[in-house]
Amino acid sequence: MDRIAGLPFREVPFDAHGDVDRTAAHAAVAGLLAEGVTDVVVLAHGWNNDTATARRLYERFFGLFPPLLAGRTRPGRTLGLLGVRWPSTRWEDEPEPDFDAGLLPDLDRGGAAGIGSPPPAFAPPPRPSAATAAVIRGAFPDAEPAAADELVELLRIRPLGEAGLQRAHDLVSGLLRGAPEAPSADDGDGAGAVPAVAGPDRKAREVARSYLQELEQLGVTTSGHGGPAGLAEDIGRLWHGTQELARQATYWQMRNRAGVVGERGLGPFVAELLEVGLQVDLVGHSFGARLVSYALRGLRPPQQVRSVVLLQGAFSQFAFADALPHDPGRSGALRGAQARVAGPVIACHSRFDGALGTFYPLASLPAGQDATMVESLRERWGAIGFDGHKPHPNRTAMLAPAAPYTFAAGALTSIDAARVVRHGRPPSGAHSDIVHPELAWIVLCAAGLVADQ
């Protein structure tokens, strides 16, 4: 695939350590330059994306560009597209991310909005299979392979005794505690590489119940084994929470990996693009937003990309903060990184994102701290894709396509995208509902590619 909607397109793959496929990278740059490309929009996919899903995202999001630019591209500019591929494979037993908005329930009827009728009910994800064990082994390559196999087997058979529930919890905790800390693990909010669920004193029942309650509030229907009421039935329901815990642990590793790939891989690659005279704009979805943000640390000052747009970013809302409101002596890990951006750093966010509004703050607690109410956790451990940059007050209303934006250079800007980012199944909600002309228009305007802005 070398074109999307008539625009030159190339893919560049990176491994889990951030190493780029040099052959593919060289061919991508040479191909774009041969087609006279002057401006490159780089898009990084997020969690739960295998290669086919990532390509589907690129085709649909980039496919929005030509109609929006028809007759409005700046003279002398030729747009090219790059898709980042990095290892963040989804559990095989789960539905693919919901890029097809409009085919799914409007979450404003309940659920994340907390208003109207109850949220539509959905069945929980199916029990995992042997393929899921392979995904877990890939997320935790330094762990004993037998640990992933045993965990998946427990999640599959769901024994009624509490010992099985505790064993599954301990296996998840062991995977997290045994993973080497990634160089880009801490966004500056103190979460680090090891979340609270890995604490050695955490009880399986209380952790599982936290995740179970959030699943049910988001509209996932849960049940036990259908046996008599009491302990067995309760354990049966709690297994839904423990499976969600294991899923979130895997994705927590993907969060850490995104920072490594961004700083060590994409950043130096973008530096090469800038050196050959290309203008570069960065876009990332979910953990891909974290990836492109950490790529700024891999540039070679005084190099600058032109803009950064974060779509439902799955990393700390304080990542770019000069000082943390709860700890003024500390700053976000990306403090000052906007100096490596000539234009804006835009965080598009939505309150209908169940993945970021509910499970991200639960998973972000560092080891040794306990969860209370999710609403209070968001203030301390919230994601940038749920409520934007904090504590920065620069907020801009989302405009209809064709209405011009004026973005301040170097500004950290938040745009509430809940008007369009609002569809999806629980537990992730609208996390992947990003294929909208309104969001593509933000990217094009931030890049300065529209002639009559």
C-alpha positions as CSV (number, residue, x, y, z in Angstrom):
1,M,0.0,0.0,0.0
2,D,1.8,3.2,-1.2
3,R,-1.2,5.5,-1.6
4,I,-4.2,6.4,0.5
5,A,-7.0,8.4,-1.2
6,G,-4.4,9.4,-3.8
7,L,-1.8,10.7,-1.3
8,P,1.6,9.1,-1.1
9,F,1.8,6.8,1.9
10,R,4.5,4.7,3.5
11,E,4.9,2.6,6.7
12,V,7.9,2.6,9.0
13,P,8.1,-0.3,11.5
14,F,9.8,-0.2,14.9
15,D,10.5,-3.1,17.4
16,A,9.8,-3.1,21.1
17,H,13.2,-1.5,21.9
18,G,12.6,1.4,19.5
19,D,14.9,0.1,16.7
20,V,13.7,1.0,13.3
21,D,13.7,-1.2,10.3
22,R,16.4,0.6,8.4
23,T,15.6,-0.9,5.0
24,A,11.9,0.1,5.3
25,A,12.8,3.5,6.7
26,H,15.2,4.3,3.9
27,A,12.7,3.1,1.3
28,A,9.9,5.2,2.8
29,V,11.9,8.4,2.8
30,A,13.3,7.8,-0.7
31,G,9.8,7.0,-2.0
32,L,8.2,10.2,-0.5
33,L,11.0,12.4,-1.8
34,A,10.8,10.9,-5.3
35,E,7.1,11.9,-5.4
36,G,8.0,15.5,-4.6
37,V,6.6,15.4,-1.0
38,T,7.4,18.6,1.0
39,D,5.2,18.0,4.1
40,V,4.7,14.7,6.0
41,V,1.9,13.9,8.5
42,V,3.1,11.0,10.7
43,L,0.4,9.0,12.5
44,A,1.1,6.4,15.3
45,H,-1.6,3.9,16.2
46,G,-2.4,3.0,19.8
47,W,-3.0,0.0,22.0
48,N,-4.8,-3.1,20.9
49,N,-3.7,-2.6,17.3
50,D,-2.3,-5.4,15.2
51,T,-0.9,-4.6,11.7
52,A,-4.3,-5.0,9.9
53,T,-6.1,-2.8,12.5
54,A,-3.4,-0.1,12.3
55,R,-3.7,0.0,8.5
56,R,-7.4,0.2,8.7
57,L,-7.0,3.3,11.0
58,Y,-4.5,4.9,8.6
59,E,-6.8,4.3,5.6
60,R,-9.8,5.8,7.2
61,F,-8.2,8.7,9.0
62,F,-5.9,9.8,6.2
63,G,-8.7,9.2,3.8
64,L,-10.5,12.2,5.3
65,F,-7.7,14.6,4.2
66,P,-8.3,15.0,0.4
67,P,-12.0,16.2,0.6
68,L,-11.0,18.7,3.3
69,L,-8.1,20.0,1.3
70,A,-9.8,20.1,-2.1
71,G,-8.8,23.4,-3.7
72,R,-7.3,24.7,-0.4
73,T,-3.8,23.2,-0.2
74,R,-1.1,25.9,0.2
75,P,0.7,26.5,-3.2
76,G,4.0,24.7,-3.6
77,R,3.2,22.1,-0.9
78,T,2.8,18.4,-1.6
79,L,1.5,16.3,1.3
80,G,2.8,12.8,2.1
81,L,1.7,10.4,4.8
82,L,3.6,8.1,7.1
83,G,2.2,5.3,9.4
84,V,4.2,4.1,12.4
85,R,4.1,0.4,13.2
86,W,5.1,-0.7,16.6
87,P,4.3,-3.9,18.6
88,S,1.1,-3.4,20.6
89,T,-0.9,-6.5,19.7
90,R,-4.4,-6.8,21.1
91,W,-5.8,-9.9,22.9
92,E,-7.1,-12.2,20.1
93,D,-10.3,-12.8,22.0
94,E,-11.5,-9.2,22.1
95,P,-13.3,-7.1,19.5
96,E,-11.2,-4.8,17.3
97,P,-11.1,-1.1,18.2
98,D,-14.3,0.7,17.1
99,F,-13.2,3.0,14.3
100,D,-16.7,2.7,12.7
101,A,-18.6,5.4,14.6
102,G,-22.3,5.6,14.0
103,L,-22.8,1.9,14.0
104,L,-22.5,1.8,17.8
105,P,-24.6,3.3,20.6
106,D,-24.5,7.0,21.3
107,L,-23.0,7.1,24.8
108,D,-24.9,10.3,25.6
109,R,-27.9,8.1,26.4
110,G,-26.2,7.1,29.6
111,G,-22.9,5.5,30.8
112,A,-20.0,7.9,30.7
113,A,-22.3,10.9,30.5
114,G,-24.1,9.8,33.7
115,I,-27.5,11.1,32.3
116,G,-30.5,9.8,30.5
117,S,-31.4,6.1,30.4
118,P,-29.0,3.4,31.6
119,P,-26.1,2.5,29.3
120,P,-26.8,-0.1,26.7
121,A,-25.8,-3.6,28.0
122,F,-23.0,-5.5,26.5
123,A,-21.7,-9.0,27.2
124,P,-18.2,-9.2,28.8
125,P,-15.2,-10.1,26.6
126,P,-14.9,-13.9,26.0
127,R,-12.6,-15.9,28.1
128,P,-9.0,-15.9,26.8
129,S,-7.4,-18.6,24.6
130,A,-3.9,-19.8,24.0
131,A,-3.5,-16.9,21.6
132,T,-3.8,-14.5,24.5
133,A,-1.0,-16.3,26.3
134,A,1.3,-15.5,23.4
135,V,0.3,-11.8,23.5
136,I,1.0,-11.7,27.3
137,R,4.4,-13.3,26.7
138,G,5.1,-10.7,24.1
139,A,4.2,-7.9,26.5
140,F,6.4,-9.4,29.2
141,P,9.3,-11.0,27.3
142,D,11.5,-11.3,30.5
143,A,8.9,-13.3,32.4
144,E,8.8,-17.0,32.6
145,P,6.6,-18.2,29.7
146,A,4.8,-20.6,32.1
147,A,3.4,-17.6,34.1
148,A,1.4,-16.4,31.1
149,D,0.2,-19.9,30.3
150,E,-0.9,-20.5,33.9
151,L,-2.6,-17.1,34.1
152,V,-4.6,-17.6,30.9
153,E,-5.6,-21.1,32.0
154,L,-7.0,-19.8,35.3
155,L,-8.9,-17.0,33.4
156,R,-10.3,-19.7,31.1
157,I,-11.5,-22.2,33.7
158,R,-12.3,-19.7,36.5
159,P,-12.1,-22.1,39.5
160,L,-14.7,-21.3,42.2
161,G,-12.3,-21.3,45.1
162,E,-10.8,-18.0,46.3
163,A,-7.3,-19.6,46.0
164,G,-7.6,-19.6,42.2
165,L,-8.6,-15.9,42.1
166,Q,-5.6,-15.0,44.4
167,R,-3.2,-17.1,42.3
168,A,-4.3,-15.2,39.1
169,H,-3.9,-11.9,40.9
170,D,-0.4,-12.9,42.1
171,L,0.6,-14.0,38.6
172,V,-0.4,-10.5,37.2
173,S,1.5,-8.8,40.0
174,G,4.5,-10.9,39.4
175,L,4.5,-10.0,35.7
176,L,4.4,-6.3,36.5
177,R,7.0,-6.4,39.2
178,G,9.4,-8.5,37.1
179,A,9.3,-6.3,34.1
180,P,12.4,-4.1,33.7
181,E,11.5,-0.4,34.1
182,A,11.3,1.4,30.8
183,P,13.5,4.5,30.4
184,S,10.3,6.5,29.6
185,A,8.0,4.9,32.2
186,D,7.1,7.8,34.3
187,D,5.3,10.8,32.8
188,G,6.2,12.8,35.9
189,D,3.1,12.1,37.8
190,G,4.8,9.4,39.9
191,A,2.9,6.5,38.4
192,G,6.1,4.9,37.1
193,A,6.2,1.4,35.6
194,V,4.5,-0.6,38.3
195,P,0.9,0.2,39.2
196,A,-0.8,-0.4,42.5
197,V,-2.2,-3.8,41.5
198,A,1.3,-5.2,41.7
199,G,1.7,-4.3,45.4
200,P,2.5,-7.5,47.3
201,D,-0.2,-6.8,50.0
202,R,-3.1,-6.3,47.6
203,K,-5.9,-8.7,48.0
204,A,-7.3,-10.4,44.9
205,R,-10.9,-9.9,45.9
206,E,-10.7,-6.1,46.5
207,V,-8.8,-5.5,43.3
208,A,-11.1,-7.7,41.2
209,R,-14.1,-6.0,42.7
210,S,-12.8,-2.5,41.8
211,Y,-12.5,-3.6,38.1
212,L,-15.8,-5.5,38.2
213,Q,-17.7,-2.5,39.5
214,E,-16.3,-0.2,36.8
215,L,-17.2,-2.8,34.1
216,E,-20.8,-2.9,35.3
217,Q,-21.1,0.9,35.5
218,L,-19.9,1.1,31.9
219,G,-22.7,-1.3,30.8
220,V,-20.9,-4.7,30.8
221,T,-23.2,-7.4,32.1
222,T,-21.6,-9.9,34.4
223,S,-22.7,-13.1,36.1
224,G,-21.3,-16.0,38.0
225,H,-21.3,-19.6,37.2
226,G,-25.0,-20.0,37.6
227,G,-24.6,-22.0,40.8
228,P,-26.1,-21.3,44.2
229,A,-25.8,-17.8,45.7
230,G,-23.0,-17.2,48.1
231,L,-19.2,-17.4,47.9
232,A,-19.1,-19.5,44.6
233,E,-21.4,-17.1,42.8
234,D,-19.5,-14.1,44.1
235,I,-16.1,-15.5,42.9
236,G,-17.7,-16.3,39.6
237,R,-18.5,-12.7,39.0
238,L,-15.2,-11.5,40.3
239,W,-13.4,-13.4,37.6
240,H,-14.7,-10.7,35.2
241,G,-12.8,-8.1,37.2
242,T,-9.6,-10.2,37.4
243,Q,-9.6,-10.7,33.6
244,E,-9.9,-7.0,33.1
245,L,-7.0,-6.5,35.6
246,A,-4.9,-8.9,33.4
247,R,-5.9,-7.0,30.3
248,Q,-5.0,-3.7,31.8
249,A,-1.6,-5.0,33.0
250,T,-0.8,-6.0,29.5
251,Y,-1.7,-2.6,28.2
252,W,0.3,-0.9,31.0
253,Q,3.3,-2.5,29.4
254,M,2.3,-1.1,26.1
255,R,2.1,2.3,27.6
256,N,5.7,2.0,28.8
257,R,6.8,0.6,25.4
258,A,5.3,3.5,23.6
259,G,7.6,5.9,25.4
260,V,10.6,3.8,24.5
261,V,9.7,3.5,20.9
262,G,9.0,7.3,20.7
263,E,12.1,8.5,22.3
264,R,14.6,6.0,21.0
265,G,13.0,5.2,17.6
266,L,10.6,7.7,16.1
267,G,12.4,10.8,17.5
268,P,15.7,10.0,15.8
269,F,13.8,9.0,12.6
270,V,11.9,12.3,12.5
271,A,15.2,14.1,13.0
272,E,16.4,12.4,9.8
273,L,13.2,13.6,8.0
274,L,13.9,17.1,9.1
275,E,17.5,17.0,8.0
276,V,16.4,16.2,4.4
277,G,14.2,19.3,4.4
278,L,10.7,17.8,5.1
279,Q,8.2,19.5,7.2
280,V,6.8,17.1,9.8
281,D,3.6,17.0,11.8
282,L,3.0,14.3,14.4
283,V,-0.4,12.7,15.2
284,G,-0.9,9.9,17.7
285,H,-3.9,7.9,19.0
286,S,-4.1,6.4,22.5
287,F,-0.6,5.1,23.4
288,G,0.5,6.3,20.0
289,A,-0.1,9.8,21.4
290,R,2.4,9.0,24.1
291,L,4.7,7.7,21.5
292,V,4.8,10.8,19.3
293,S,5.0,13.0,22.4
294,Y,8.1,11.2,23.6
295,A,9.5,11.4,20.1
296,L,10.1,15.1,20.8
297,R,12.8,14.1,23.3
298,G,14.6,12.3,20.5
299,L,15.0,15.3,18.2
300,R,18.3,17.2,17.9
301,P,17.8,20.8,19.1
302,P,17.2,23.2,17.6
303,Q,15.1,20.9,15.4
304,Q,11.3,21.4,15.5
305,V,8.4,19.6,14.1
306,R,5.6,21.8,13.0
307,S,2.7,20.5,15.1
308,V,1.6,17.7,17.4
309,V,-2.0,16.5,17.7
310,L,-2.9,13.9,20.4
311,L,-6.1,11.9,19.8
312,Q,-7.5,10.4,23.0
313,G,-4.0,10.3,24.5
314,A,-3.4,7.5,27.0
315,F,-0.8,9.1,29.2
316,S,-0.7,11.6,32.1
317,Q,-2.6,14.9,31.8
318,F,0.4,16.4,33.6
319,A,3.1,15.2,31.2
320,F,3.8,18.7,29.9
321,A,3.3,20.5,33.2
322,D,5.8,22.9,34.5
323,A,4.8,22.0,38.1
324,L,2.4,19.4,39.4
325,P,-0.5,21.0,41.4
326,H,-0.2,18.3,44.1
327,D,3.6,18.5,44.2
328,P,4.9,21.9,43.0
329,G,8.5,20.7,43.3
330,R,8.1,18.3,40.5
331,S,7.2,18.7,36.8
332,G,5.9,16.5,34.0
333,A,8.4,14.4,32.2
334,L,7.8,16.4,29.0
335,R,8.1,19.8,30.6
336,G,9.4,22.2,27.9
337,A,9.1,19.7,25.1
338,Q,6.8,22.0,23.3
339,A,9.9,24.1,22.5
340,R,10.6,21.4,19.9
341,V,7.3,22.2,18.2
342,A,7.0,25.3,16.0
343,G,3.2,25.3,16.2
344,P,0.7,23.9,18.7
345,V,0.6,20.8,20.9
346,I,-3.1,19.9,20.8
347,A,-4.8,17.4,23.1
348,C,-8.2,16.3,21.8
349,H,-10.2,14.7,24.7
350,S,-13.7,13.3,25.4
351,R,-15.6,12.4,28.6
352,F,-17.1,9.4,26.7
353,D,-13.7,7.6,26.7
354,G,-14.3,4.7,29.1
355,A,-10.8,3.4,28.8
356,L,-9.2,6.7,29.9
357,G,-11.9,7.9,32.2
358,T,-12.2,4.7,34.2
359,F,-9.4,2.2,33.8
360,Y,-6.5,4.5,33.1
361,P,-6.6,6.2,36.5
362,L,-7.2,2.8,38.3
363,A,-4.1,1.4,36.5
364,S,-2.0,4.5,37.0
365,L,-1.8,4.3,40.8
366,P,1.7,3.5,41.9
367,A,2.5,0.4,43.9
368,G,1.6,0.9,47.6
369,Q,-1.4,3.2,47.1
370,D,-5.0,2.3,47.3
371,A,-7.9,3.1,44.9
372,T,-10.9,5.1,46.2
373,M,-13.5,6.6,43.8
374,V,-12.5,6.8,40.2
375,E,-13.8,10.4,40.0
376,S,-11.3,11.5,42.6
377,L,-8.5,9.4,41.0
378,R,-8.9,11.3,37.7
379,E,-7.7,14.6,39.3
380,R,-4.4,13.0,40.4
381,W,-3.9,10.2,37.8
382,G,-6.1,11.2,34.9
383,A,-5.2,10.8,31.2
384,I,-4.7,13.7,28.8
385,G,-7.3,12.2,26.5
386,F,-10.0,12.5,29.1
387,D,-9.7,16.1,30.0
388,G,-6.8,17.6,28.1
389,H,-3.6,19.3,29.3
390,K,-3.4,20.1,33.0
391,P,-3.0,22.5,34.6
392,H,-2.7,24.6,31.4
393,P,-5.9,26.6,30.8
394,N,-5.6,27.1,27.1
395,R,-8.8,25.5,25.7
396,T,-10.3,25.9,22.2
397,A,-13.8,25.0,21.0
398,M,-14.0,22.4,18.3
399,L,-15.0,23.9,15.0
400,A,-16.8,22.4,12.0
401,P,-14.6,21.5,9.1
402,A,-13.9,24.5,6.9
403,A,-14.1,27.0,9.8
404,P,-10.6,28.3,10.3
405,Y,-8.5,27.7,13.5
406,T,-5.9,30.1,14.8
407,F,-3.4,28.2,17.0
408,A,-0.7,29.9,19.0
409,A,2.8,28.8,18.3
410,G,4.2,26.6,21.0
411,A,0.9,26.5,22.9
412,L,-0.4,23.6,24.9
413,T,-4.0,23.5,23.7
414,S,-6.9,21.3,24.7
415,I,-10.0,20.7,22.5
416,D,-13.1,19.0,23.8
417,A,-14.0,16.5,21.1
418,A,-17.0,14.9,22.9
419,R,-19.4,16.2,20.3
420,V,-18.1,13.6,17.8
421,V,-16.0,11.3,20.0
422,R,-18.9,9.6,21.8
423,H,-19.6,6.1,20.3
424,G,-18.3,2.7,21.4
425,R,-18.8,-0.5,23.3
426,P,-17.7,-0.8,26.9
427,P,-15.3,-1.1,28.5
428,S,-13.3,1.2,26.2
429,G,-16.3,3.4,25.2
430,A,-15.4,6.1,22.6
431,H,-11.7,5.5,23.0
432,S,-11.3,4.6,19.3
433,D,-14.0,6.8,17.9
434,I,-11.6,9.1,16.2
435,V,-12.3,8.9,12.4
436,H,-14.2,12.2,12.0
437,P,-13.7,15.1,9.6
438,E,-13.6,17.5,12.6
439,L,-10.5,15.8,14.0
440,A,-8.8,15.5,10.6
441,W,-9.5,19.2,10.1
442,I,-7.7,20.0,13.4
443,V,-4.6,18.1,12.2
444,L,-4.6,20.0,8.8
445,C,-5.0,23.4,10.4
446,A,-2.4,22.7,13.1
447,A,0.0,21.8,10.3
448,G,-0.8,25.0,8.5
449,L,-1.6,23.1,5.3
450,V,-4.9,25.0,4.6
451,A,-4.3,27.9,2.2
452,D,-7.0,30.3,3.6
453,Q,-6.6,29.8,7.3
